[in-house]
Amino acid sequence: MRKMIRPCGLHCIKINHLGVKFGDQEVLEDVSLHIHCGTLNAVIGKNGAGKSTLIRAILDDIPHEGSIEFKDRENGRIQKLKIGYVPQSINIEKNMPVSVYDLIASYRCRFPVFLKKSRKTEAEIKKALAVFEAEELMDRQVCNLSGGQLQRVMLAMAVMDDPNLLLLDEPVSGIDQSGMELFYRTMDYLKKNFDLSVILISHDLDYVVKYADKVILLDKTVRKEGSAKEVFQSEAFQEIFGQEELPGYVRG
């Protein structure tokens, strides 16, 4: 787990002319984005707009056209992009006898965790969970966690390898109001204290207004990007969402 540092603003991620086809169906077309470190970038759009497909393409999980580059603006080096990822849903079997420690340690270690328990690994895991106010969950059974608790565990796993980019596919789906508040406060903390970019798929437009540095309106291609106010007051937003879905803060 890295030391917390202020984002330098010198690194960026460039997505160049990304396209995805499933057979004859074009799901994404000519998507180009410029993402800076230390920013929360919210991707919004209707169902079927290609939001989750964009995440899968960035992960190189599906065939796609175009390229993704991680650039150091200070010296122009092209480096390997490290990505952390939290999916929309995680299937955990009931009565699976695995603790949070076992889950994370198995992910990080090359040997079966029941053969050797490392104090160093235990300290690293506890420190990572603490960022998400989840250190008390370390010895809990994963199958007994609530949706919000499991989400915090997955976030801790996602940032332990020091990613340059954190991808979140509707991570607050099914989370209650207090859990959502904690999640967005944590995202704000991450972007201010870690040298990483966050791309978040979200339907929670009021939270997007409050926390996102940049909003990307997707409808198979990028229809509009900019501040929340710029995007929500655009013709493209009105065409896709309509006036009734405009957050009150922006409407006023």
Residue pairs with C-beta under 8 A, 6 or more apart in sequence:
1 124
1 127
1 128
1 159
1 160
1 162
2 162
2 194
2 195
4 193
4 194
5 193
5 194
5 195
6 38
6 192
6 193
7 37
7 38
7 191
7 192
7 193
7 194
7 195
7 196
8 37
8 38
8 195
9 36
9 37
9 38
10 37
10 72
10 73
10 74
11 36
11 37
11 70
11 71
11 72
11 73
11 164
11 195
12 34
12 35
12 36
12 37
12 70
12 71
12 73
13 33
13 34
13 35
13 36
13 68
13 69
13 70
13 71
13 81
13 164
13 165
13 197
14 32
14 33
14 34
14 35
14 68
14 69
14 71
15 31
15 32
15 33
15 34
15 35
15 58
15 66
15 67
15 68
16 32
16 66
16 67
16 68
16 69
17 30
17 31
17 32
17 65
17 66
17 67
18 28
18 30
18 31
18 32
18 54
18 57
18 64
18 65
18 66
18 68
19 26
19 28
19 29
19 30
19 31
19 64
19 65
19 66
20 26
20 27
20 28
20 50
20 53
20 57
20 62
20 63
20 64
20 65
21 27
26 220
27 50
27 53
27 220
28 50
28 53
28 54
28 57
28 64
28 220
28 221
29 220
29 221
30 66
30 221
31 50
31 54
31 66
31 218
31 221
31 222
32 66
32 222
33 41
33 216
33 222
33 225
35 41
35 165
35 197
35 199
35 214
36 197
37 164
37 195
37 196
37 197
38 191
38 192
38 195
38 196
38 197
39 191
39 197
39 198
39 213
39 214
40 187
40 188
40 191
40 198
40 200
40 211
40 212
40 213
40 214
41 197
41 198
41 199
41 200
41 212
41 213
41 214
41 215
41 216
42 200
42 201
42 202
42 208
42 211
42 212
42 214
42 215
42 216
42 228
43 51
43 54
43 199
43 200
43 201
43 202
43 216
43 218
44 51
44 201
44 202
44 203
44 205
44 208
44 215
44 216
44 217
44 218
44 231
45 51
45 217
45 218
45 219
45 240
46 219
46 240
46 241
49 218
49 219
49 220
49 240
50 218
50 219
50 220
51 169
51 201
51 218
52 88
52 169
52 170
52 201
53 62
54 218
55 85
55 167
55 169
55 199
55 201
56 62
57 64
58 68
58 83
58 165
58 167
58 199
59 83
59 85
59 167
68 81
69 78
69 81
70 78
70 79
70 80
70 81
70 164
70 165
71 77
71 78
71 79
72 78
72 79
81 164
81 165
82 161
82 162
82 163
82 164
82 165
83 163
83 164
83 165
83 166
83 167
84 158
84 159
84 161
84 163
84 165
84 166
84 167
84 196
85 158
85 166
85 167
85 168
85 169
86 151
86 154
86 155
86 158
86 166
86 167
86 168
86 169
86 171
87 154
87 169
88 169
88 170
88 171
88 173
88 201
89 173
89 174
90 150
90 154
92 142
92 143
92 145
92 150
93 143
94 143
95 143
96 141
96 142
96 143
97 141
98 141
98 142
98 143
99 138
99 139
99 140
99 141
99 142
100 125
100 129
100 134
100 137
100 138
100 139
100 140
100 142
100 145
100 153
101 113
101 122
101 125
101 138
101 139
102 113
102 114
102 142
103 142
103 153
103 157
104 125
104 128
104 153
104 156
104 157
104 160
105 113
105 117
105 118
105 121
105 122
105 125
106 112
106 113
107 157
108 121
108 124
108 125
108 160
109 118
109 121
122 138
124 160
125 138
125 156
125 160
126 135
126 138
128 156
128 157
128 159
128 160
129 135
129 137
129 138
129 152
129 153
129 156
131 156
131 159
131 186
131 189
131 190
132 152
132 153
132 155
132 156
132 186
133 152
133 182
133 186
134 149
134 152
134 153
134 156
137 145
137 149
137 152
137 153
140 149
142 150
142 153
145 153
147 174
147 175
147 179
148 175
148 176
148 179
148 182
148 183
151 171
151 172
151 175
151 179
151 183
152 182
152 186
154 171
155 171
155 186
158 166
159 166
159 190
159 194
159 196
163 196
164 195
164 196
164 197
165 196
165 197
165 198
165 199
166 190
166 196
166 197
166 198
166 199
167 199
168 198
168 199
168 200
168 201
169 201
170 201
170 202
170 203
171 183
171 200
172 179
172 180
172 183
172 202
172 204
175 183
180 204
180 207
184 207
184 210
184 211
187 198
187 200
187 211
188 211
190 196
190 198
191 198
191 213
200 212
202 208
205 232
205 245
205 246
205 247
206 247
206 248
206 249
208 215
208 228
208 247
209 228
209 229
209 232
209 247
209 249
209 250
210 249
212 228
213 227
214 225
214 226
214 227
215 225
215 226
215 227
215 228
215 230
215 231
215 232
216 222
216 224
216 225
216 231
217 223
217 224
217 225
217 231
217 234
217 236
217 237
217 240
219 236
219 240
223 234
223 236
223 240
224 230
224 231
224 234
224 236
224 237
225 231
228 247
228 250
229 250
231 237
232 246
232 247
232 250
233 246
233 250
237 246
243 251
